[in-house]
Amino acid sequence: MIDFFLFLLMTLSFLILVYLYRVIQGPTVFDRVLGLAGISTKAIILGVVIGTVYGRVEMFVDISTGYALLNLVGAFAIAKFLEQRGAP
């Protein structure tokens, strides 16, 4: 079972690196914002998986929920900024 979780952690880490490439090389601002949202989503899932491995799921779910709410507020803030500034 631990091999499955290790494989899952490695896969999620690889996907975070793929999204990081999109954030750095994104041709538009929207690509970069979508890359950050993807990284946040994978980090939330990564936190829950780590909580499962350590047997402290309830603690890591609470932390992941807080992180998800911060991600939502950040996405709204970026959208509001782009709306006021005028999207390229």
PDB file as gemmi writes it, atoms N, CA and C in Angstrom:
CRYST1    1.000    1.000    1.000  90.00  90.00  90.00 P 1                      
ATOM      1  N   MET A   1       0.821  -1.193   0.000  1.00  0.00           N  
ATOM      2  CA  MET A   1       0.000   0.000   0.000  1.00  0.00           C  
ATOM      3  C   MET A   1       0.867   1.259   0.000  1.00  0.00           C  
ATOM      4  N   ILE A   2       1.988   1.195   0.692  1.00  0.00           N  
ATOM      5  CA  ILE A   2       2.864   2.363   0.741  1.00  0.00           C  
ATOM      6  C   ILE A   2       3.475   2.634  -0.630  1.00  0.00           C  
ATOM      7  N   ASP A   3       3.655   1.579  -1.436  1.00  0.00           N  
ATOM      8  CA  ASP A   3       4.169   1.771  -2.790  1.00  0.00           C  
ATOM      9  C   ASP A   3       3.186   2.572  -3.638  1.00  0.00           C  
ATOM     10  N   PHE A   4       1.902   2.310  -3.452  1.00  0.00           N  
ATOM     11  CA  PHE A   4       0.880   3.060  -4.180  1.00  0.00           C  
ATOM     12  C   PHE A   4       0.932   4.537  -3.807  1.00  0.00           C  
ATOM     13  N   PHE A   5       1.043   4.827  -2.505  1.00  0.00           N  
ATOM     14  CA  PHE A   5       1.100   6.217  -2.073  1.00  0.00           C  
ATOM     15  C   PHE A   5       2.379   6.897  -2.561  1.00  0.00           C  
ATOM     16  N   LEU A   6       3.478   6.170  -2.576  1.00  0.00           N  
ATOM     17  CA  LEU A   6       4.730   6.725  -3.086  1.00  0.00           C  
ATOM     18  C   LEU A   6       4.609   7.048  -4.572  1.00  0.00           C  
ATOM     19  N   PHE A   7       4.002   6.144  -5.324  1.00  0.00           N  
ATOM     20  CA  PHE A   7       3.769   6.390  -6.749  1.00  0.00           C  
ATOM     21  C   PHE A   7       2.861   7.601  -6.944  1.00  0.00           C  
ATOM     22  N   LEU A   8       1.828   7.705  -6.128  1.00  0.00           N  
ATOM     23  CA  LEU A   8       0.898   8.828  -6.216  1.00  0.00           C  
ATOM     24  C   LEU A   8       1.591  10.147  -5.886  1.00  0.00           C  
ATOM     25  N   LEU A   9       2.428  10.153  -4.858  1.00  0.00           N  
ATOM     26  CA  LEU A   9       3.168  11.363  -4.499  1.00  0.00           C  
ATOM     27  C   LEU A   9       4.141  11.775  -5.603  1.00  0.00           C  
ATOM     28  N   MET A  10       4.806  10.812  -6.203  1.00  0.00           N  
ATOM     29  CA  MET A  10       5.736  11.121  -7.287  1.00  0.00           C  
ATOM     30  C   MET A  10       4.994  11.651  -8.512  1.00  0.00           C  
ATOM     31  N   THR A  11       3.841  11.066  -8.821  1.00  0.00           N  
ATOM     32  CA  THR A  11       3.052  11.521  -9.960  1.00  0.00           C  
ATOM     33  C   THR A  11       2.549  12.945  -9.750  1.00  0.00           C  
ATOM     34  N   LEU A  12       2.041  13.225  -8.557  1.00  0.00           N  
ATOM     35  CA  LEU A  12       1.560  14.575  -8.268  1.00  0.00           C  
ATOM     36  C   LEU A  12       2.707  15.584  -8.298  1.00  0.00           C  
ATOM     37  N   SER A  13       3.866  15.192  -7.806  1.00  0.00           N  
ATOM     38  CA  SER A  13       5.027  16.088  -7.847  1.00  0.00           C  
ATOM     39  C   SER A  13       5.445  16.379  -9.287  1.00  0.00           C  
ATOM     40  N   PHE A  14       5.396  15.371 -10.136  1.00  0.00           N  
ATOM     41  CA  PHE A  14       5.710  15.572 -11.551  1.00  0.00           C  
ATOM     42  C   PHE A  14       4.702  16.516 -12.202  1.00  0.00           C  
ATOM     43  N   LEU A  15       3.419  16.347 -11.881  1.00  0.00           N  
ATOM     44  CA  LEU A  15       2.398  17.228 -12.443  1.00  0.00           C  
ATOM     45  C   LEU A  15       2.571  18.667 -11.968  1.00  0.00           C  
ATOM     46  N   ILE A  16       3.013  18.843 -10.735  1.00  0.00           N  
ATOM     47  CA  ILE A  16       3.289  20.195 -10.244  1.00  0.00           C  
ATOM     48  C   ILE A  16       4.430  20.818 -11.047  1.00  0.00           C  
ATOM     49  N   LEU A  17       5.442  20.033 -11.383  1.00  0.00           N  
ATOM     50  CA  LEU A  17       6.544  20.548 -12.204  1.00  0.00           C  
ATOM     51  C   LEU A  17       6.071  20.928 -13.606  1.00  0.00           C  
ATOM     52  N   VAL A  18       5.139  20.143 -14.165  1.00  0.00           N  
ATOM     53  CA  VAL A  18       4.581  20.472 -15.479  1.00  0.00           C  
ATOM     54  C   VAL A  18       3.833  21.802 -15.415  1.00  0.00           C  
ATOM     55  N   TYR A  19       3.029  21.993 -14.366  1.00  0.00           N  
ATOM     56  CA  TYR A  19       2.320  23.263 -14.206  1.00  0.00           C  
ATOM     57  C   TYR A  19       3.296  24.415 -13.954  1.00  0.00           C  
ATOM     58  N   LEU A  20       4.377  24.150 -13.261  1.00  0.00           N  
ATOM     59  CA  LEU A  20       5.379  25.185 -13.014  1.00  0.00           C  
ATOM     60  C   LEU A  20       6.005  25.656 -14.325  1.00  0.00           C  
ATOM     61  N   TYR A  21       6.216  24.728 -15.240  1.00  0.00           N  
ATOM     62  CA  TYR A  21       6.701  25.103 -16.569  1.00  0.00           C  
ATOM     63  C   TYR A  21       5.706  26.035 -17.251  1.00  0.00           C  
ATOM     64  N   ARG A  22       4.416  25.745 -17.117  1.00  0.00           N  
ATOM     65  CA  ARG A  22       3.383  26.590 -17.716  1.00  0.00           C  
ATOM     66  C   ARG A  22       3.378  27.985 -17.079  1.00  0.00           C  
ATOM     67  N   VAL A  23       3.621  28.045 -15.785  1.00  0.00           N  
ATOM     68  CA  VAL A  23       3.661  29.344 -15.108  1.00  0.00           C  
ATOM     69  C   VAL A  23       4.853  30.165 -15.602  1.00  0.00           C  
ATOM     70  N   ILE A  24       5.991  29.532 -15.775  1.00  0.00           N  
ATOM     71  CA  ILE A  24       7.193  30.259 -16.183  1.00  0.00           C  
ATOM     72  C   ILE A  24       7.148  30.612 -17.671  1.00  0.00           C  
ATOM     73  N   GLN A  25       6.753  29.683 -18.521  1.00  0.00           N  
ATOM     74  CA  GLN A  25       6.806  29.878 -19.965  1.00  0.00           C  
ATOM     75  C   GLN A  25       5.488  30.328 -20.586  1.00  0.00           C  
ATOM     76  N   GLY A  26       4.443  30.497 -19.785  1.00  0.00           N  
ATOM     77  CA  GLY A  26       3.134  30.840 -20.332  1.00  0.00           C  
ATOM     78  C   GLY A  26       3.175  32.079 -21.209  1.00  0.00           C  
ATOM     79  N   PRO A  27       2.637  31.995 -22.416  1.00  0.00           N  
ATOM     80  CA  PRO A  27       2.693  33.168 -23.292  1.00  0.00           C  
ATOM     81  C   PRO A  27       1.760  34.298 -22.845  1.00  0.00           C  
ATOM     82  N   THR A  28       0.702  33.969 -22.133  1.00  0.00           N  
ATOM     83  CA  THR A  28      -0.227  35.005 -21.677  1.00  0.00           C  
ATOM     84  C   THR A  28      -0.376  34.946 -20.159  1.00  0.00           C  
ATOM     85  N   VAL A  29      -0.980  35.989 -19.630  1.00  0.00           N  
ATOM     86  CA  VAL A  29      -1.229  36.043 -18.188  1.00  0.00           C  
ATOM     87  C   VAL A  29      -2.206  34.944 -17.786  1.00  0.00           C  
ATOM     88  N   PHE A  30      -3.168  34.663 -18.650  1.00  0.00           N  
ATOM     89  CA  PHE A  30      -4.165  33.652 -18.326  1.00  0.00           C  
ATOM     90  C   PHE A  30      -3.548  32.258 -18.204  1.00  0.00           C  
ATOM     91  N   ASP A  31      -2.556  31.965 -19.038  1.00  0.00           N  
ATOM     92  CA  ASP A  31      -1.850  30.685 -18.920  1.00  0.00           C  
ATOM     93  C   ASP A  31      -1.134  30.583 -17.581  1.00  0.00           C  
ATOM     94  N   ARG A  32      -0.553  31.667 -17.150  1.00  0.00           N  
ATOM     95  CA  ARG A  32       0.148  31.669 -15.858  1.00  0.00           C  
ATOM     96  C   ARG A  32      -0.824  31.504 -14.700  1.00  0.00           C  
ATOM     97  N   VAL A  33      -1.978  32.159 -14.786  1.00  0.00           N  
ATOM     98  CA  VAL A  33      -2.986  32.027 -13.727  1.00  0.00           C  
ATOM     99  C   VAL A  33      -3.522  30.600 -13.678  1.00  0.00           C  
ATOM    100  N   LEU A  34      -3.780  30.013 -14.841  1.00  0.00           N  
ATOM    101  CA  LEU A  34      -4.242  28.625 -14.872  1.00  0.00           C  
ATOM    102  C   LEU A  34      -3.175  27.673 -14.342  1.00  0.00           C  
ATOM    103  N   GLY A  35      -1.914  27.959 -14.624  1.00  0.00           N  
ATOM    104  CA  GLY A  35      -0.831  27.148 -14.076  1.00  0.00           C  
ATOM    105  C   GLY A  35      -0.779  27.212 -12.560  1.00  0.00           C  
ATOM    106  N   LEU A  36      -0.953  28.412 -12.009  1.00  0.00           N  
ATOM    107  CA  LEU A  36      -0.972  28.549 -10.547  1.00  0.00           C  
ATOM    108  C   LEU A  36      -2.165  27.825  -9.931  1.00  0.00           C  
ATOM    109  N   ALA A  37      -3.312  27.894 -10.600  1.00  0.00           N  
ATOM    110  CA  ALA A  37      -4.488  27.178 -10.097  1.00  0.00           C  
ATOM    111  C   ALA A  37      -4.259  25.667 -10.132  1.00  0.00           C  
ATOM    112  N   GLY A  38      -3.597  25.187 -11.176  1.00  0.00           N  
ATOM    113  CA  GLY A  38      -3.290  23.761 -11.258  1.00  0.00           C  
ATOM    114  C   GLY A  38      -2.320  23.317 -10.178  1.00  0.00           C  
ATOM    115  N   ILE A  39      -1.310  24.146  -9.910  1.00  0.00           N  
ATOM    116  CA  ILE A  39      -0.363  23.833  -8.840  1.00  0.00           C  
ATOM    117  C   ILE A  39      -1.080  23.779  -7.501  1.00  0.00           C  
ATOM    118  N   SER A  40      -1.972  24.725  -7.271  1.00  0.00           N  
ATOM    119  CA  SER A  40      -2.712  24.750  -6.004  1.00  0.00           C  
ATOM    120  C   SER A  40      -3.581  23.514  -5.845  1.00  0.00           C  
ATOM    121  N   THR A  41      -4.240  23.120  -6.922  1.00  0.00           N  
ATOM    122  CA  THR A  41      -5.097  21.938  -6.858  1.00  0.00           C  
ATOM    123  C   THR A  41      -4.284  20.687  -6.547  1.00  0.00           C  
ATOM    124  N   LYS A  42      -3.169  20.543  -7.226  1.00  0.00           N  
ATOM    125  CA  LYS A  42      -2.322  19.365  -6.974  1.00  0.00           C  
ATOM    126  C   LYS A  42      -1.723  19.400  -5.574  1.00  0.00           C  
ATOM    127  N   ALA A  43      -1.411  20.583  -5.065  1.00  0.00           N  
ATOM    128  CA  ALA A  43      -0.875  20.691  -3.705  1.00  0.00           C  
ATOM    129  C   ALA A  43      -1.926  20.302  -2.670  1.00  0.00           C  
ATOM    130  N   ILE A  44      -3.177  20.631  -2.925  1.00  0.00           N  
ATOM    131  CA  ILE A  44      -4.254  20.236  -2.017  1.00  0.00           C  
ATOM    132  C   ILE A  44      -4.380  18.717  -1.981  1.00  0.00           C  
ATOM    133  N   ILE A  45      -4.376  18.100  -3.154  1.00  0.00           N  
ATOM    134  CA  ILE A  45      -4.464  16.638  -3.216  1.00  0.00           C  
ATOM    135  C   ILE A  45      -3.239  16.009  -2.566  1.00  0.00           C  
ATOM    136  N   LEU A  46      -2.079  16.603  -2.801  1.00  0.00           N  
ATOM    137  CA  LEU A  46      -0.839  16.109  -2.200  1.00  0.00           C  
ATOM    138  C   LEU A  46      -0.916  16.145  -0.682  1.00  0.00           C  
ATOM    139  N   GLY A  47      -1.484  17.211  -0.132  1.00  0.00           N  
ATOM    140  CA  GLY A  47      -1.640  17.312   1.319  1.00  0.00           C  
ATOM    141  C   GLY A  47      -2.533  16.228   1.888  1.00  0.00           C  
ATOM    142  N   VAL A  48      -3.625  15.932   1.203  1.00  0.00           N  
ATOM    143  CA  VAL A  48      -4.526  14.877   1.684  1.00  0.00           C  
ATOM    144  C   VAL A  48      -3.848  13.511   1.604  1.00  0.00           C  
ATOM    145  N   VAL A  49      -3.090  13.274   0.539  1.00  0.00           N  
ATOM    146  CA  VAL A  49      -2.384  11.993   0.411  1.00  0.00           C  
ATOM    147  C   VAL A  49      -1.322  11.859   1.500  1.00  0.00           C  
ATOM    148  N   ILE A  50      -0.594  12.924   1.777  1.00  0.00           N  
ATOM    149  CA  ILE A  50       0.407  12.880   2.849  1.00  0.00           C  
ATOM    150  C   ILE A  50      -0.270  12.626   4.185  1.00  0.00           C  
ATOM    151  N   GLY A  51      -1.430  13.239   4.404  1.00  0.00           N  
ATOM    152  CA  GLY A  51      -2.189  12.983   5.627  1.00  0.00           C  
ATOM    153  C   GLY A  51      -2.605  11.534   5.750  1.00  0.00           C  
ATOM    154  N   THR A  52      -2.953  10.919   4.632  1.00  0.00           N  
ATOM    155  CA  THR A  52      -3.316   9.503   4.643  1.00  0.00           C  
ATOM    156  C   THR A  52      -2.112   8.639   4.991  1.00  0.00           C  
ATOM    157  N   VAL A  53      -0.958   8.979   4.447  1.00  0.00           N  
ATOM    158  CA  VAL A  53       0.255   8.207   4.732  1.00  0.00           C  
ATOM    159  C   VAL A  53       0.612   8.284   6.214  1.00  0.00           C  
ATOM    160  N   TYR A  54       0.512   9.469   6.805  1.00  0.00           N  
ATOM    161  CA  TYR A  54       0.873   9.646   8.208  1.00  0.00           C  
ATOM    162  C   TYR A  54      -0.245   9.282   9.172  1.00  0.00           C  
ATOM    163  N   GLY A  55      -1.428   8.974   8.664  1.00  0.00           N  
ATOM    164  CA  GLY A  55      -2.533   8.597   9.531  1.00  0.00           C  
ATOM    165  C   GLY A  55      -3.186   9.773  10.238  1.00  0.00           C  
ATOM    166  N   ARG A  56      -2.987  10.974   9.752  1.00  0.00           N  
ATOM    167  CA  ARG A  56      -3.562  12.191  10.334  1.00  0.00           C  
ATOM    168  C   ARG A  56      -4.418  12.898   9.285  1.00  0.00           C  
ATOM    169  N   VAL A  57      -5.340  12.166   8.684  1.00  0.00           N  
ATOM    170  CA  VAL A  57      -6.117  12.697   7.568  1.00  0.00           C  
ATOM    171  C   VAL A  57      -6.902  13.936   7.976  1.00  0.00           C  
ATOM    172  N   GLU A  58      -7.522  13.894   9.170  1.00  0.00           N  
ATOM    173  CA  GLU A  58      -8.376  15.023   9.551  1.00  0.00           C  
ATOM    174  C   GLU A  58      -7.592  16.326   9.670  1.00  0.00           C  
ATOM    175  N   MET A  59      -6.361  16.266  10.155  1.00  0.00           N  
ATOM    176  CA  MET A  59      -5.555  17.477  10.271  1.00  0.00           C  
ATOM    177  C   MET A  59      -5.179  18.010   8.887  1.00  0.00           C  
ATOM    178  N   PHE A  60      -4.738  17.122   8.004  1.00  0.00           N  
ATOM    179  CA  PHE A  60      -4.314  17.549   6.684  1.00  0.00           C  
ATOM    180  C   PHE A  60      -5.487  17.986   5.818  1.00  0.00           C  
ATOM    181  N   VAL A  61      -6.664  17.421   6.030  1.00  0.00           N  
ATOM    182  CA  VAL A  61      -7.848  17.878   5.297  1.00  0.00           C  
ATOM    183  C   VAL A  61      -8.203  19.299   5.715  1.00  0.00           C  
ATOM    184  N   ASP A  62      -8.087  19.606   7.002  1.00  0.00           N  
ATOM    185  CA  ASP A  62      -8.344  20.970   7.467  1.00  0.00           C  
ATOM    186  C   ASP A  62      -7.350  21.956   6.855  1.00  0.00           C  
ATOM    187  N   ILE A  63      -6.095  21.578   6.833  1.00  0.00           N  
ATOM    188  CA  ILE A  63      -5.075  22.443   6.239  1.00  0.00           C  
ATOM    189  C   ILE A  63      -5.335  22.611   4.744  1.00  0.00           C  
ATOM    190  N   SER A  64      -5.683  21.525   4.066  1.00  0.00           N  
ATOM    191  CA  SER A  64      -5.955  21.590   2.631  1.00  0.00           C  
ATOM    192  C   SER A  64      -7.191  22.426   2.333  1.00  0.00           C  
ATOM    193  N   THR A  65      -8.193  22.362   3.192  1.00  0.00           N  
ATOM    194  CA  THR A  65      -9.390  23.183   2.999  1.00  0.00           C  
ATOM    195  C   THR A  65      -9.058  24.663   3.137  1.00  0.00           C  
ATOM    196  N   GLY A  66      -8.254  25.004   4.122  1.00  0.00           N  
ATOM    197  CA  GLY A  66      -7.820  26.390   4.270  1.00  0.00           C  
ATOM    198  C   GLY A  66      -7.024  26.865   3.070  1.00  0.00           C  
ATOM    199  N   TYR A  67      -6.162  25.999   2.563  1.00  0.00           N  
ATOM    200  CA  TYR A  67      -5.367  26.349   1.387  1.00  0.00           C  
ATOM    201  C   TYR A  67      -6.260  26.525   0.163  1.00  0.00           C  
ATOM    202  N   ALA A  68      -7.293  25.688   0.041  1.00  0.00           N  
ATOM    203  CA  ALA A  68      -8.226  25.808  -1.080  1.00  0.00           C  
ATOM    204  C   ALA A  68      -8.995  27.123  -1.015  1.00  0.00           C  
ATOM    205  N   LEU A  69      -9.385  27.532   0.182  1.00  0.00           N  
ATOM    206  CA  LEU A  69     -10.085  28.810   0.325  1.00  0.00           C  
ATOM    207  C   LEU A  69      -9.172  29.982  -0.032  1.00  0.00           C  
ATOM    208  N   LEU A  70      -7.911  29.907   0.377  1.00  0.00           N  
ATOM    209  CA  LEU A  70      -6.958  30.951  -0.015  1.00  0.00           C  
ATOM    210  C   LEU A  70      -6.756  30.981  -1.528  1.00  0.00           C  
ATOM    211  N   ASN A  71      -6.748  29.814  -2.149  1.00  0.00           N  
ATOM    212  CA  ASN A  71      -6.615  29.727  -3.596  1.00  0.00           C  
ATOM    213  C   ASN A  71      -7.816  30.373  -4.279  1.00  0.00           C  
ATOM    214  N   LEU A  72      -9.010  30.145  -3.750  1.00  0.00           N  
ATOM    215  CA  LEU A  72     -10.222  30.726  -4.319  1.00  0.00           C  
ATOM    216  C   LEU A  72     -10.203  32.250  -4.207  1.00  0.00           C  
ATOM    217  N   VAL A  73      -9.837  32.754  -3.046  1.00  0.00           N  
ATOM    218  CA  VAL A  73      -9.765  34.207  -2.851  1.00  0.00           C  
ATOM    219  C   VAL A  73      -8.696  34.812  -3.766  1.00  0.00           C  
ATOM    220  N   GLY A  74      -7.580  34.134  -3.905  1.00  0.00           N  
ATOM    221  CA  GLY A  74      -6.529  34.617  -4.796  1.00  0.00           C  
ATOM    222  C   GLY A  74      -6.966  34.647  -6.252  1.00  0.00           C  
ATOM    223  N   ALA A  75      -7.699  33.631  -6.678  1.00  0.00           N  
ATOM    224  CA  ALA A  75      -8.202  33.605  -8.055  1.00  0.00           C  
ATOM    225  C   ALA A  75      -9.177  34.750  -8.297  1.00  0.00           C  
ATOM    226  N   PHE A  76     -10.039  35.026  -7.316  1.00  0.00           N  
ATOM    227  CA  PHE A  76     -10.962  36.151  -7.448  1.00  0.00           C  
ATOM    228  C   PHE A  76     -10.213  37.481  -7.496  1.00  0.00           C  
ATOM    229  N   ALA A  77      -9.176  37.608  -6.693  1.00  0.00           N  
ATOM    230  CA  ALA A  77      -8.398  38.848  -6.679  1.00  0.00           C  
ATOM    231  C   ALA A  77      -7.697  39.070  -8.015  1.00  0.00           C  
ATOM    232  N   ILE A  78      -7.128  38.024  -8.573  1.00  0.00           N  
ATOM    233  CA  ILE A  78      -6.461  38.144  -9.870  1.00  0.00           C  
ATOM    234  C   ILE A  78      -7.473  38.467 -10.959  1.00  0.00           C  
ATOM    235  N   ALA A  79      -8.639  37.821 -10.916  1.00  0.00           N  
ATOM    236  CA  ALA A  79      -9.677  38.098 -11.911  1.00  0.00           C  
ATOM    237  C   ALA A  79     -10.154  39.546 -11.820  1.00  0.00           C  
ATOM    238  N   LYS A  80     -10.333  40.037 -10.617  1.00  0.00           N  
ATOM    239  CA  LYS A  80     -10.762  41.428 -10.426  1.00  0.00           C  
ATOM    240  C   LYS A  80      -9.693  42.392 -10.939  1.00  0.00           C  
ATOM    241  N   PHE A  81      -8.440  42.096 -10.652  1.00  0.00           N  
ATOM    242  CA  PHE A  81      -7.344  42.941 -11.124  1.00  0.00           C  
ATOM    243  C   PHE A  81      -7.297  42.967 -12.646  1.00  0.00           C  
ATOM    244  N   LEU A  82      -7.411  41.794 -13.274  1.00  0.00           N  
ATOM    245  CA  LEU A  82      -7.360  41.738 -14.730  1.00  0.00           C  
ATOM    246  C   LEU A  82      -8.571  42.415 -15.358  1.00  0.00           C  
ATOM    247  N   GLU A  83      -9.702  42.349 -14.689  1.00  0.00           N  
ATOM    248  CA  GLU A  83     -10.900  43.003 -15.206  1.00  0.00           C  
ATOM    249  C   GLU A  83     -10.742  44.526 -15.177  1.00  0.00           C  
ATOM    250  N   GLN A  84     -10.179  45.053 -14.109  1.00  0.00           N  
ATOM    251  CA  GLN A  84     -10.005  46.497 -13.988  1.00  0.00           C  
ATOM    252  C   GLN A  84      -8.898  47.024 -14.898  1.00  0.00           C  
ATOM    253  N   ARG A  85      -7.842  46.258 -15.026  1.00  0.00           N  
ATOM    254  CA  ARG A  85      -6.696  46.702 -15.818  1.00  0.00           C  
ATOM    255  C   ARG A  85      -6.957  46.535 -17.304  1.00  0.00           C  
ATOM    256  N   GLY A  86      -7.770  45.567 -17.646  1.00  0.00           N  
ATOM    257  CA  GLY A  86      -7.985  45.245 -19.052  1.00  0.00           C  
ATOM    258  C   GLY A  86      -7.064  44.119 -19.458  1.00  0.00           C  
ATOM    259  N   ALA A  87      -7.649  43.008 -19.818  1.00  0.00           N  
ATOM    260  CA  ALA A  87      -6.867  41.823 -20.153  1.00  0.00           C  
ATOM    261  C   ALA A  87      -6.148  42.030 -21.481  1.00  0.00           C  
ATOM    262  N   PRO A  88      -4.918  41.545 -21.591  1.00  0.00           N  
ATOM    263  CA  PRO A  88      -4.157  41.697 -22.839  1.00  0.00           C  
ATOM    264  C   PRO A  88      -4.684  40.806 -23.942  1.00  0.00           C  
TER     265      PRO A  88                                                      
END                                                                             
